[in-house]
Amino acid sequence: MTPEEAALKTIIIVRHGSDIFGRLSDCGDQQIRALAPKLKQFVEGKSARIHSSQEERAIKSAKILGEVLSVPLRLDGGLNTPTQYGFGAAEFYGKDIDTFIIVAHHDTCEYLPEEYAKRFQDTSWHGVLGNGEACVIDLDQKKVIRVE
């Protein structure tokens, strides 16, 4: 698929796995490995890319996802702040692909799903993402879906 043919349809937000003092723990590794197959349906046959915060726990989580899903990874220091990935930014970074995966921290993982749910008037979204959890933002269906 060429960049001209791609149009962002899906944003997946993943909260890094559990950590100990900023490093991905064995439990966090297992959380991400358990989550990855559940995300496969959203990336198979599509152009996708993973963007990760530069924090070690997020990088390791993103690398695991990239390996399991066969999706390239890009490190992005801007993911440490939720406002860096407001509506326009996520859609800008993903303009040449179908599926954009963000691996980040509590603030981003709380802010973006809530903001997209408000934008879509999707009242089914509640709560925040726990470690090793994800949500899928379907831009066509205007839905925010939790993946645990």
C-alpha positions as a Python dict, from the first residue, in 0.01 Angstrom:
ca = {
    (1, 'M'): (0, 0, 0),
    (2, 'T'): (135, 339, -93),
    (3, 'P'): (106, 639, 141),
    (4, 'E'): (-142, 790, -104),
    (5, 'E'): (-372, 488, -67),
    (6, 'A'): (-353, 472, 312),
    (7, 'A'): (-595, 655, 531),
    (8, 'L'): (-581, 629, 908),
    (9, 'K'): (-873, 419, 1026),
    (10, 'T'): (-757, 293, 1364),
    (11, 'I'): (-559, 428, 1657),
    (12, 'I'): (-456, 176, 1921),
    (13, 'I'): (-346, 311, 2255),
    (14, 'V'): (-146, 71, 2472),
    (15, 'R'): (-43, 137, 2829),
    (16, 'H'): (299, -14, 2895),
    (17, 'G'): (319, -326, 3109),
    (18, 'S'): (374, -317, 3485),
    (19, 'D'): (711, -192, 3595),
    (20, 'I'): (947, -188, 3889),
    (21, 'F'): (1132, 142, 3927),
    (22, 'G'): (1071, 232, 3561),
    (23, 'R'): (1179, -101, 3415),
    (24, 'L'): (933, -346, 3262),
    (25, 'S'): (881, -624, 3515),
    (26, 'D'): (834, -994, 3435),
    (27, 'C'): (464, -942, 3505),
    (28, 'G'): (461, -644, 3264),
    (29, 'D'): (633, -854, 2997),
    (30, 'Q'): (364, -1121, 3039),
    (31, 'Q'): (87, -859, 3025),
    (32, 'I'): (209, -727, 2689),
    (33, 'R'): (266, -1077, 2548),
    (34, 'A'): (-90, -1169, 2647),
    (35, 'L'): (-228, -847, 2494),
    (36, 'A'): (-45, -867, 2159),
    (37, 'P'): (-248, -1155, 2006),
    (38, 'K'): (-569, -970, 2092),
    (39, 'L'): (-449, -675, 1882),
    (40, 'K'): (-349, -887, 1583),
    (41, 'Q'): (-690, -856, 1417),
    (42, 'F'): (-647, -478, 1402),
    (43, 'V'): (-314, -491, 1217),
    (44, 'E'): (-325, -801, 996),
    (45, 'G'): (-323, -706, 629),
    (46, 'K'): (-296, -336, 713),
    (47, 'S'): (-16, -86, 711),
    (48, 'A'): (73, -9, 1072),
    (49, 'R'): (339, 156, 1284),
    (50, 'I'): (410, 170, 1657),
    (51, 'H'): (519, 495, 1824),
    (52, 'S'): (660, 465, 2173),
    (53, 'S'): (757, 696, 2451),
    (54, 'Q'): (1129, 691, 2521),
    (55, 'E'): (1078, 556, 2874),
    (56, 'E'): (1232, 210, 2910),
    (57, 'R'): (910, 35, 3018),
    (58, 'A'): (726, 170, 2713),
    (59, 'I'): (1012, 87, 2474),
    (60, 'K'): (1028, -274, 2593),
    (61, 'S'): (649, -303, 2571),
    (62, 'A'): (655, -159, 2218),
    (63, 'K'): (936, -392, 2110),
    (64, 'I'): (737, -695, 2227),
    (65, 'L'): (429, -573, 2038),
    (66, 'G'): (638, -503, 1729),
    (67, 'E'): (788, -851, 1731),
    (68, 'V'): (460, -1033, 1788),
    (69, 'L'): (260, -816, 1545),
    (70, 'S'): (540, -769, 1287),
    (71, 'V'): (494, -392, 1301),
    (72, 'P'): (779, -137, 1285),
    (73, 'L'): (859, 76, 1588),
    (74, 'R'): (942, 446, 1614),
    (75, 'L'): (1059, 604, 1939),
    (76, 'D'): (899, 938, 2010),
    (77, 'G'): (985, 1152, 2312),
    (78, 'G'): (664, 1353, 2267),
    (79, 'L'): (458, 1063, 2395),
    (80, 'N'): (553, 1147, 2750),
    (81, 'T'): (287, 1420, 2748),
    (82, 'P'): (-77, 1354, 2657),
    (83, 'T'): (-130, 1681, 2474),
    (84, 'Q'): (141, 1585, 2223),
    (85, 'Y'): (-105, 1330, 2086),
    (86, 'G'): (-424, 1528, 2066),
    (87, 'F'): (-655, 1463, 1774),
    (88, 'G'): (-447, 1634, 1507),
    (89, 'A'): (-112, 1490, 1613),
    (90, 'A'): (-221, 1124, 1617),
    (91, 'E'): (-390, 1166, 1283),
    (92, 'F'): (-88, 1354, 1141),
    (93, 'Y'): (165, 1090, 1247),
    (94, 'G'): (-60, 818, 1110),
    (95, 'K'): (-153, 986, 782),
    (96, 'D'): (39, 737, 567),
    (97, 'I'): (-85, 418, 739),
    (98, 'D'): (-409, 241, 833),
    (99, 'T'): (-331, 164, 1197),
    (100, 'F'): (-133, 379, 1438),
    (101, 'I'): (-27, 220, 1768),
    (102, 'I'): (78, 442, 2059),
    (103, 'V'): (260, 286, 2357),
    (104, 'A'): (259, 535, 2639),
    (105, 'H'): (191, 611, 3004),
    (106, 'H'): (-100, 675, 3235),
    (107, 'D'): (-166, 1036, 3134),
    (108, 'T'): (-177, 973, 2760),
    (109, 'C'): (-372, 650, 2809),
    (110, 'E'): (-630, 834, 3016),
    (111, 'Y'): (-653, 1149, 2804),
    (112, 'L'): (-681, 1018, 2448),
    (113, 'P'): (-954, 753, 2488),
    (114, 'E'): (-1164, 997, 2690),
    (115, 'E'): (-1119, 1277, 2437),
    (116, 'Y'): (-1203, 1055, 2139),
    (117, 'A'): (-1509, 919, 2322),
    (118, 'K'): (-1628, 1277, 2381),
    (119, 'R'): (-1556, 1368, 2018),
    (120, 'F'): (-1757, 1067, 1897),
    (121, 'Q'): (-2028, 1109, 2162),
    (122, 'D'): (-1953, 748, 2254),
    (123, 'T'): (-2102, 699, 2599),
    (124, 'S'): (-1986, 336, 2625),
    (125, 'W'): (-1626, 434, 2717),
    (126, 'H'): (-1556, 453, 3091),
    (127, 'G'): (-1242, 445, 3297),
    (128, 'V'): (-872, 441, 3226),
    (129, 'L'): (-634, 181, 3088),
    (130, 'G'): (-445, -34, 3335),
    (131, 'N'): (-92, -158, 3276),
    (132, 'G'): (-82, -391, 2977),
    (133, 'E'): (-426, -287, 2853),
    (134, 'A'): (-524, -117, 2529),
    (135, 'C'): (-808, 55, 2356),
    (136, 'V'): (-890, 68, 1989),
    (137, 'I'): (-1021, 393, 1848),
    (138, 'D'): (-1215, 313, 1533),
    (139, 'L'): (-1223, 637, 1335),
    (140, 'D'): (-1475, 504, 1081),
    (141, 'Q'): (-1724, 360, 1333),
    (142, 'K'): (-1656, 640, 1583),
    (143, 'K'): (-1610, 397, 1871),
    (144, 'V'): (-1359, 349, 2153),
    (145, 'I'): (-1318, -19, 2245),
    (146, 'R'): (-1129, -156, 2547),
    (147, 'V'): (-894, -453, 2486),
    (148, 'E'): (-775, -638, 2796),
}
